[in-house]
Amino acid sequence: MDGTEQSTTRQAPGTSSGPSAAWDPVRYLRFAGERARPFAELVTRIAAEAPATVVDLGCGEGALTASLAQRWPGARVIGVDSSAAMLAAAAAHAVPGRIEFVAGDVRDWQPPGPVDVLVSNAVLHWVPGHEELMARWAGRLAPGGELAVQVPDNFRSPTHTLLADLCRSPRWSPQLAGVAPAADAVLEPAGYYDVLTAAGLAADVWETTYVHVLTGPDPVLAWVRSTTFRPVLAQLRADDGAEFTAAYAAALREAYPQRPDGTTLLPFRRIFAVGSRPS
């Protein structure tokens, strides 16, 4: 799922938080196809042929987690998330004895035993110091096990810098300075390589920039409403939220102008890292 910072309303997928920033599965799934592409690219690079246990940390509404059971028909697949709304949606994908979804915070969840494949897709950018968390996860891998993570790396893109500038502006700083997106929420690719190799894993790290073709009114705003913009709005009363949204939408329209054919292009950079423990 597409930073948990210190505020209790900045909820990561799979991390605990207050109800004001609750995840909305319907809104999140508006761009389900675009959000699924990085997951598919990540899983393609996992070499495991017949893992017994596969865990998806920050599983969200479960559709992508269920696809792991299709990739590995003999595996027991476990999805972990802290959002009650997301887990309720994920229940539709559960298969007794094959696919299960459990409540848990990715920051402290512990598997009952060694894991053959551990996946975390678009979650770790919400967790400060997540390199330490990755090292702990690496320690839970079985011999020959693999850890696969994907994080968005668009924190210096207009979607985030414009939002951060507004949050820190004189008008909004007293309410929102603490929830402004951080520019250093993720490491550079070499940083993830170092994390994995320091944990004793063979590392495969790469990056991809997707160019998403969006349509409709204010489509970039619609994209960020279910992710980056969500914890900001959670801090505002309805009237302030409308004022802030109008200013942010105007800035996004200038940064991501609509094209003559009615489409809007959203470049989106993502970082992938797969670490393999020796057999």
FIZATI-496512 format. One line per field, with one value per residue: residue in one letter; x, y, z of N, C-alpha, C in turn. Coordinates in steps of 0.05 Angstrom, whole numbers. Layout:
marvex a; ...
neast X; ...
nnorth Y; ...
nup Z; ...
caeast X; ...
canorth Y; ...
caup Z; ...
ceast X; ...
cnorth Y; ...
cup Z; ...
//
This chain:
marvex m; d; g; t; e; q; s; t; t; r; q; a; p; g; t; s; s; g; p; s; a; a; w; d; p; v; r; y; l; r; f; a; g; e; r; a; r; p; f; a; e; l; v; t; r; i; a; a; e; a; p; a; t; v; v; d; l; g; c; g; e; g; a; l; t; a; s; l; a; q; r; w; p; g; a; r; v; i; g; v; d; s; s; a; a; m; l; a; a; a; a; a; h; a; v; p; g; r; i; e; f; v; a; g; d; v; r; d; w; q; p; p; g; p; v; d; v; l; v; s; n; a; v; l; h; w; v; p; g; h; e; e; l; m; a; r; w; a; g; r; l; a; p; g; g; e; l; a; v; q; v; p; d; n; f; r; s; p; t; h; t; l; l; a; d; l; c; r; s; p; r; w; s; p; q; l; a; g; v; a; p; a; a; d; a; v; l; e; p; a; g; y; y; d; v; l; t; a; a; g; l; a; a; d; v; w; e; t; t; y; v; h; v; l; t; g; p; d; p; v; l; a; w; v; r; s; t; t; f; r; p; v; l; a; q; l; r; a; d; d; g; a; e; f; t; a; a; y; a; a; a; l; r; e; a; y; p; q; r; p; d; g; t; t; l; l; p; f; r; r; i; f; a; v; g; s; r; p; s
neast 17; 5; 89; 110; 101; 116; 67; 2; -37; -16; -21; 9; -1; -14; 5; -9; -59; -98; -171; -184; -152; -165; -158; -186; -213; -243; -232; -177; -172; -187; -146; -127; -104; -57; -30; -20; 18; 74; 77; 71; 118; 156; 147; 158; 213; 227; 258; 241; 216; 182; 158; 140; 117; 90; 91; 56; 68; 32; -15; -62; -122; -121; -124; -76; -45; -72; -58; -8; -16; -32; 15; 48; 23; 27; 37; 27; -5; 0; -30; -17; -42; -60; -106; -173; -214; -188; -175; -226; -243; -205; -221; -253; -219; -197; -178; -192; -140; -104; -100; -96; -115; -90; -93; -45; 13; 62; 110; 122; 105; 111; 130; 106; 145; 204; 205; 192; 184; 181; 143; 138; 101; 101; 99; 141; 160; 129; 150; 195; 265; 265; 304; 326; 283; 278; 325; 313; 270; 298; 326; 287; 280; 278; 330; 352; 310; 272; 270; 229; 219; 184; 185; 156; 188; 179; 184; 208; 181; 131; 80; 90; 126; 99; 55; 82; 104; 58; 38; 76; 72; 58; 2; -16; 20; 18; -20; -5; 49; 75; 58; 75; 99; 160; 223; 262; 242; 253; 309; 364; 373; 424; 428; 390; 413; 458; 434; 410; 454; 486; 455; 467; 446; 441; 436; 388; 375; 336; 308; 248; 213; 148; 101; 42; -21; -71; -140; -199; -228; -181; -142; -93; -96; -138; -109; -71; -104; -118; -72; -17; -41; -80; -67; -58; -107; -135; -123; -152; -209; -274; -284; -233; -207; -230; -212; -156; -151; -169; -128; -84; -101; -102; -47; -28; -53; -25; 27; 20; -5; -66; -69; -77; -110; -140; -118; -75; -9; 27; 88; 121; 166; 196; 228; 259; 275; 306; 324; 364; 372; 427; 423
nnorth -24; 45; 193; 95; 158; 202; 225; 203; 201; 192; 142; 83; 32; -28; -10; 14; 63; 124; 131; 175; 177; 134; 80; 78; 29; 30; 80; 76; 35; 58; 68; 17; -15; 13; 14; -39; -54; -44; -82; -131; -128; -131; -182; -215; -217; -250; -309; -357; -422; -462; -444; -454; -420; -357; -288; -228; -165; -111; -116; -92; -88; -140; -164; -167; -197; -245; -259; -280; -331; -354; -351; -385; -442; -482; -458; -432; -372; -311; -252; -189; -135; -72; -43; -42; -35; -47; -101; -122; -118; -151; -201; -224; -249; -291; -359; -418; -450; -438; -382; -330; -274; -230; -188; -139; -100; -78; -62; -90; -141; -211; -270; -338; -375; -392; -356; -366; -332; -264; -208; -138; -87; -21; 2; 12; 65; 94; 86; 110; 100; 50; 15; -13; -45; -76; -106; -137; -166; -195; -230; -266; -300; -363; -412; -400; -367; -308; -237; -185; -120; -60; 9; 73; 128; 184; 231; 278; 298; 340; 327; 317; 356; 404; 396; 392; 444; 475; 456; 476; 529; 598; 603; 550; 524; 521; 480; 439; 430; 387; 343; 346; 320; 283; 293; 255; 203; 153; 109; 117; 75; 48; 49; 12; -34; -37; -46; -97; -130; -123; -151; -202; -221; -237; -187; -155; -99; -46; 8; 39; 83; 98; 121; 144; 147; 189; 205; 248; 297; 336; 292; 278; 298; 264; 216; 223; 231; 183; 167; 200; 250; 239; 235; 289; 315; 292; 321; 368; 410; 408; 457; 481; 440; 441; 490; 483; 440; 463; 499; 465; 432; 469; 481; 431; 424; 461; 440; 390; 391; 386; 349; 361; 318; 307; 276; 266; 264; 227; 220; 170; 148; 88; 45; -18; -77; -139; -189; -247; -303; -345; -415
nup 0; -14; 118; 208; 223; 280; 296; 317; 279; 230; 197; 176; 126; 157; 206; 271; 288; 298; 290; 258; 214; 184; 137; 72; 35; -13; -37; -41; -78; -126; -161; -171; -211; -227; -179; -171; -207; -190; -148; -176; -207; -167; -144; -186; -187; -146; -129; -107; -111; -88; -36; 33; 70; 63; 74; 76; 93; 115; 84; 65; 27; 9; -43; -74; -40; -43; -95; -88; -71; -118; -147; -116; -107; -68; -20; 46; 57; 89; 107; 136; 172; 203; 197; 208; 171; 122; 132; 136; 84; 61; 78; 41; 7; 33; 43; 74; 108; 68; 52; 96; 138; 185; 243; 257; 275; 231; 251; 298; 292; 297; 265; 273; 263; 222; 160; 91; 46; 51; 42; 31; 11; -11; 41; 79; 75; 108; 158; 202; 205; 182; 163; 205; 219; 173; 178; 222; 201; 162; 195; 208; 166; 135; 119; 54; 46; 25; 25; 4; -16; -32; -43; -50; -83; -87; -59; -67; -108; -141; -120; -67; -48; -56; -22; 27; 30; 34; 83; 118; 112; 134; 143; 154; 185; 244; 252; 218; 210; 234; 206; 154; 93; 93; 63; 64; 71; 51; 35; -12; -70; -64; -9; 9; -13; 20; 70; 63; 50; 95; 130; 117; 69; -1; -49; -92; -124; -150; -190; -215; -257; -264; -311; -300; -330; -322; -313; -313; -267; -231; -224; -200; -149; -132; -132; -90; -47; -22; 2; 13; 24; 60; 119; 128; 118; 159; 203; 201; 209; 176; 146; 144; 119; 68; 49; 50; 14; -34; -45; -50; -92; -134; -139; -154; -203; -234; -231; -254; -309; -347; -407; -479; -497; -454; -414; -356; -337; -290; -265; -229; -185; -161; -113; -110; -74; -64; -22; -11; 31; 42; 27
caeast 0; 21; 101; 89; 116; 109; 39; -14; -55; -2; -21; 19; -13; -1; 14; -32; -64; -125; -192; -188; -137; -171; -155; -211; -207; -255; -217; -150; -174; -193; -123; -117; -86; -32; -16; -13; 41; 99; 76; 77; 146; 172; 144; 171; 241; 231; 265; 231; 199; 161; 159; 119; 104; 94; 79; 54; 66; 18; -28; -84; -148; -118; -124; -49; -37; -84; -43; 16; -24; -32; 43; 58; -1; 31; 45; 8; -1; -10; -29; -17; -48; -72; -130; -197; -228; -174; -178; -253; -244; -188; -234; -265; -199; -187; -184; -184; -117; -87; -96; -108; -108; -89; -88; -19; 29; 86; 134; 129; 94; 131; 120; 109; 168; 218; 189; 206; 183; 169; 139; 126; 98; 92; 94; 163; 164; 114; 163; 222; 285; 257; 326; 328; 261; 286; 346; 299; 256; 318; 332; 265; 279; 289; 352; 342; 287; 275; 256; 224; 206; 181; 178; 155; 209; 170; 181; 218; 164; 112; 58; 98; 139; 78; 40; 99; 106; 33; 36; 95; 66; 47; -27; -22; 42; 10; -36; 3; 78; 83; 50; 85; 115; 188; 237; 281; 227; 265; 337; 371; 376; 448; 423; 377; 433; 475; 418; 407; 480; 494; 440; 475; 431; 449; 417; 381; 362; 333; 287; 231; 195; 124; 86; 14; -38; -95; -162; -219; -222; -161; -136; -70; -108; -152; -89; -59; -124; -119; -46; -2; -58; -98; -61; -60; -135; -145; -117; -166; -238; -284; -280; -205; -199; -238; -194; -130; -154; -171; -101; -67; -110; -93; -18; -24; -61; -3; 50; 13; -26; -81; -59; -99; -128; -155; -103; -55; 13; 39; 111; 122; 190; 194; 252; 254; 298; 301; 348; 362; 389; 439; 410
canorth 0; 70; 177; 113; 179; 203; 231; 179; 201; 185; 113; 67; 6; -48; 1; 23; 92; 132; 127; 198; 173; 107; 74; 74; 11; 38; 102; 66; 17; 73; 65; -10; -26; 27; 7; -67; -59; -48; -108; -152; -127; -140; -211; -229; -221; -269; -334; -380; -440; -476; -436; -465; -398; -331; -268; -201; -146; -87; -128; -76; -101; -168; -176; -173; -219; -270; -267; -295; -359; -364; -355; -408; -457; -499; -442; -419; -344; -296; -223; -175; -106; -62; -29; -59; -32; -62; -129; -130; -122; -174; -226; -236; -265; -313; -387; -433; -468; -428; -353; -319; -247; -226; -161; -135; -77; -89; -55; -108; -168; -233; -295; -361; -391; -381; -349; -371; -308; -242; -186; -113; -70; 6; 5; 21; 94; 106; 78; 121; 81; 23; -2; -31; -64; -95; -124; -156; -185; -213; -250; -285; -316; -391; -416; -398; -349; -282; -213; -168; -95; -38; 35; 96; 148; 209; 250; 304; 305; 361; 317; 317; 381; 424; 390; 399; 473; 485; 449; 492; 558; 612; 598; 523; 512; 513; 456; 417; 427; 361; 321; 352; 297; 285; 288; 233; 181; 127; 110; 114; 46; 37; 45; -14; -54; -39; -58; -125; -144; -123; -172; -228; -229; -229; -165; -147; -73; -31; 28; 42; 106; 93; 145; 137; 163; 193; 220; 259; 323; 336; 264; 275; 301; 239; 196; 227; 231; 158; 161; 222; 272; 229; 243; 318; 322; 282; 341; 392; 411; 407; 482; 484; 420; 450; 512; 472; 423; 480; 510; 443; 424; 489; 477; 406; 428; 475; 422; 367; 402; 367; 349; 366; 296; 303; 260; 279; 245; 227; 204; 159; 132; 68; 30; -47; -91; -167; -201; -276; -315; -370; -440
caup 0; -19; 124; 220; 237; 308; 301; 317; 256; 205; 198; 154; 123; 174; 231; 287; 288; 306; 270; 240; 190; 175; 109; 57; 14; -39; -48; -48; -102; -150; -178; -164; -232; -225; -154; -172; -224; -175; -133; -195; -215; -145; -140; -209; -182; -124; -143; -93; -128; -73; -8; 50; 84; 50; 91; 64; 115; 104; 61; 55; 23; 5; -70; -82; -23; -54; -119; -80; -70; -145; -155; -102; -99; -45; 3; 65; 53; 112; 104; 162; 171; 228; 191; 209; 145; 102; 138; 130; 55; 54; 85; 17; -7; 51; 36; 97; 104; 46; 53; 120; 143; 214; 252; 269; 267; 218; 266; 319; 288; 297; 254; 292; 256; 199; 136; 66; 30; 66; 23; 42; -13; -6; 70; 96; 74; 131; 183; 205; 214; 175; 157; 228; 216; 152; 188; 239; 183; 150; 214; 210; 142; 135; 100; 27; 46; 11; 35; -19; -8; -51; -30; -69; -79; -100; -38; -78; -131; -134; -103; -39; -40; -55; 2; 49; 31; 45; 111; 133; 107; 158; 147; 163; 202; 272; 252; 200; 206; 243; 187; 128; 82; 96; 38; 68; 82; 42; 28; -40; -76; -52; 19; 13; -18; 44; 91; 58; 51; 123; 144; 107; 46; -28; -54; -119; -119; -175; -189; -238; -257; -279; -320; -299; -347; -305; -326; -294; -254; -210; -219; -182; -122; -126; -126; -64; -26; -7; 13; 25; 33; 80; 146; 130; 121; 184; 223; 196; 209; 148; 131; 138; 99; 41; 41; 44; -10; -57; -50; -58; -118; -154; -143; -169; -231; -247; -233; -271; -326; -364; -435; -498; -500; -429; -395; -340; -332; -263; -262; -202; -181; -139; -108; -104; -62; -57; -9; -9; 50; 32; 35
ceast 18; 14; 98; 104; 105; 80; 22; -34; -42; 1; -10; 1; 1; 9; -10; -35; -92; -145; -194; -173; -141; -168; -182; -205; -219; -239; -189; -151; -182; -171; -110; -98; -58; -16; -8; 12; 68; 100; 83; 106; 163; 171; 157; 200; 247; 236; 253; 212; 176; 162; 136; 103; 111; 78; 79; 48; 56; 2; -51; -109; -146; -116; -96; -38; -47; -69; -18; 9; -26; -4; 54; 35; 3; 37; 22; 15; -15; -8; -33; -23; -62; -99; -154; -213; -215; -177; -206; -256; -228; -202; -246; -245; -188; -196; -174; -161; -97; -80; -111; -98; -111; -83; -60; -5; 55; 111; 142; 117; 116; 118; 123; 133; 182; 200; 205; 207; 168; 168; 128; 126; 86; 83; 116; 169; 149; 129; 191; 241; 279; 280; 331; 306; 267; 306; 333; 284; 275; 325; 311; 263; 290; 313; 340; 318; 293; 258; 254; 208; 205; 173; 175; 177; 202; 168; 193; 203; 143; 89; 65; 110; 118; 61; 57; 101; 81; 30; 53; 91; 55; 18; -32; -2; 33; -5; -22; 33; 87; 76; 58; 102; 145; 202; 255; 267; 238; 294; 340; 374; 401; 445; 410; 395; 450; 460; 416; 433; 491; 479; 446; 461; 445; 428; 413; 364; 360; 311; 273; 215; 172; 112; 57; -3; -65; -115; -181; -211; -202; -152; -112; -79; -122; -132; -79; -79; -124; -93; -34; -19; -76; -92; -62; -89; -146; -141; -136; -196; -248; -279; -251; -196; -207; -220; -167; -131; -155; -144; -82; -75; -100; -63; -13; -32; -39; 21; 45; -11; -40; -72; -83; -119; -144; -141; -84; -34; 24; 63; 114; 146; 187; 221; 245; 279; 290; 327; 343; 382; 401; 424; 426
cnorth 25; 91; 165; 134; 182; 210; 206; 179; 194; 155; 101; 43; -14; -37; 13; 53; 98; 130; 150; 194; 145; 103; 68; 55; 19; 60; 93; 50; 32; 70; 37; -20; -13; 18; -23; -72; -62; -74; -131; -152; -137; -171; -227; -235; -238; -296; -359; -396; -453; -469; -448; -442; -372; -310; -241; -181; -119; -95; -112; -93; -130; -180; -184; -196; -245; -279; -283; -325; -371; -369; -380; -425; -474; -484; -435; -389; -329; -266; -210; -146; -98; -49; -48; -58; -48; -93; -139; -135; -146; -200; -240; -253; -288; -340; -404; -452; -458; -399; -343; -290; -242; -197; -159; -110; -86; -83; -74; -136; -188; -258; -318; -378; -379; -377; -354; -347; -287; -218; -162; -93; -43; 11; 20; 51; 108; 101; 90; 99; 52; 5; -22; -52; -85; -115; -145; -176; -205; -236; -271; -303; -344; -392; -416; -379; -322; -260; -194; -144; -76; -13; 56; 115; 173; 232; 277; 312; 326; 352; 320; 344; 404; 421; 399; 430; 485; 480; 467; 522; 571; 606; 571; 511; 504; 487; 432; 413; 399; 338; 326; 328; 303; 278; 263; 208; 154; 131; 111; 84; 34; 33; 19; -37; -59; -53; -88; -141; -145; -144; -200; -239; -221; -210; -160; -122; -58; -10; 30; 67; 99; 120; 137; 157; 165; 209; 230; 285; 319; 307; 260; 279; 276; 217; 199; 227; 205; 151; 185; 244; 264; 238; 273; 326; 313; 302; 366; 389; 413; 433; 487; 464; 428; 472; 501; 456; 440; 491; 488; 434; 443; 486; 452; 409; 443; 457; 399; 376; 381; 371; 354; 343; 290; 286; 277; 258; 249; 209; 195; 140; 113; 53; 1; -59; -119; -178; -231; -287; -341; -395; -454
cup 0; 2; 151; 234; 265; 314; 299; 294; 230; 203; 173; 151; 140; 200; 245; 286; 297; 284; 251; 214; 178; 145; 96; 34; -13; -52; -57; -74; -127; -170; -174; -185; -231; -201; -154; -188; -209; -159; -152; -203; -192; -143; -163; -203; -158; -136; -130; -111; -112; -43; 7; 62; 70; 67; 76; 86; 105; 80; 50; 50; 12; -22; -79; -65; -35; -80; -112; -78; -98; -155; -142; -91; -74; -19; 21; 64; 76; 105; 131; 158; 197; 222; 191; 183; 123; 107; 132; 100; 47; 60; 61; 2; 9; 41; 60; 91; 83; 48; 78; 124; 173; 220; 265; 259; 256; 234; 288; 316; 285; 285; 274; 286; 232; 175; 111; 48; 47; 47; 38; 20; -5; 22; 84; 95; 97; 158; 185; 216; 205; 166; 180; 227; 195; 162; 206; 222; 170; 169; 218; 185; 147; 116; 71; 24; 33; 24; 11; -10; -32; -37; -52; -62; -94; -81; -45; -103; -122; -116; -73; -31; -38; -29; 27; 52; 42; 75; 128; 128; 132; 164; 161; 182; 230; 273; 238; 197; 214; 225; 159; 118; 85; 70; 40; 79; 74; 37; -3; -45; -63; -22; 25; 6; 7; 66; 87; 61; 80; 139; 134; 83; 20; -39; -84; -115; -145; -171; -215; -235; -275; -287; -321; -315; -332; -321; -304; -282; -231; -204; -200; -153; -114; -119; -98; -41; -9; 6; 27; 37; 57; 109; 150; 135; 148; 207; 222; 199; 180; 133; 125; 118; 71; 31; 33; 18; -35; -65; -61; -87; -140; -160; -159; -198; -247; -251; -252; -289; -342; -393; -454; -501; -474; -408; -379; -333; -305; -263; -233; -200; -157; -138; -99; -93; -55; -46; -5; 12; 38; 43; 58
//
